[in-house]
């Protein structure tokens, strides 16, 4: 149907807009997004989930959501 086609086109447009600069949508249902970041030679992700007011967490590439740490302790790791 045309409504479904329009929905899918709008969805694709927003997905492209969100991910064009490297942002990763990890889970659409919970709105979990990772933003690539780097400190020195270390790559990590800033982590945000729908409902959180600000980006307050980070994790290493292989740690995922379960490995989230508060931004306040970022400097202790690097």
C-alpha positions as CSV (number, residue, x, y, z in Angstrom):
1,X,0.0,0.0,0.0
2,X,1.1,3.6,-0.4
3,X,0.9,4.3,3.3
4,X,3.3,1.4,4.0
5,X,5.6,2.6,1.2
6,X,5.6,6.2,2.5
7,X,6.3,4.9,6.1
8,X,9.3,2.8,4.8
9,X,10.7,5.7,2.8
10,X,10.4,8.0,5.8
11,X,12.0,5.3,8.1
12,X,14.9,4.9,5.6
13,X,15.4,8.6,5.4
14,X,15.7,9.0,9.1
15,X,17.9,5.9,9.4
16,X,20.3,7.4,6.8
17,X,20.3,10.7,8.6
18,X,21.0,9.1,12.0
19,X,23.8,6.8,10.8
20,X,25.5,9.0,8.1
21,X,28.2,10.2,10.6
22,X,28.9,6.8,12.0
23,X,26.2,6.6,14.7
24,X,25.1,3.0,15.2
25,X,21.6,2.1,16.0
26,X,22.0,-1.0,18.3
27,X,18.4,-1.6,19.2
28,X,15.4,0.1,17.6
29,X,12.9,-0.9,20.3
30,X,14.9,0.6,23.1
31,X,16.3,3.4,21.0
32,X,19.9,2.4,21.9
33,X,22.5,4.4,20.0
34,X,26.3,4.4,20.0
35,X,28.4,7.3,18.9
36,X,32.0,6.6,17.9
37,X,34.6,8.5,19.9
38,X,38.4,8.4,20.4
39,X,40.7,9.3,23.1
40,X,44.4,9.1,22.1
41,X,44.7,5.7,20.4
42,X,41.7,4.2,22.1
43,X,38.4,3.9,20.2
44,X,35.2,3.7,22.3
45,X,31.5,4.6,22.1
46,X,29.4,7.1,23.8
47,X,26.2,5.4,24.6
48,X,22.6,6.7,24.8
49,X,19.2,5.1,25.2
50,X,15.8,6.5,24.6
51,X,14.5,8.1,27.8
52,X,17.9,9.1,29.0
53,X,18.2,12.9,29.3
54,X,21.8,13.2,28.2
55,X,24.7,11.0,27.0
56,X,26.1,9.9,30.3
57,X,27.7,6.6,29.5
58,X,30.5,5.1,27.4
59,X,31.9,1.6,26.6
60,X,34.7,0.0,24.8
61,X,34.0,-1.5,21.4
62,X,33.6,-5.1,22.5
63,X,31.9,-4.4,25.9
64,X,28.5,-3.4,24.6
65,X,25.6,-2.2,26.7
66,X,26.5,-4.4,29.6
67,X,29.9,-2.8,29.8
68,X,28.6,0.8,30.0
69,X,30.5,3.0,32.4
70,X,29.6,6.6,33.6
71,X,31.3,9.4,31.6
72,X,32.5,10.7,35.0
73,X,35.1,7.8,35.2
74,X,36.3,8.0,31.5
75,X,39.6,9.7,32.4
76,X,40.4,6.9,34.9
77,X,40.5,4.4,32.0
78,X,42.8,6.3,29.6
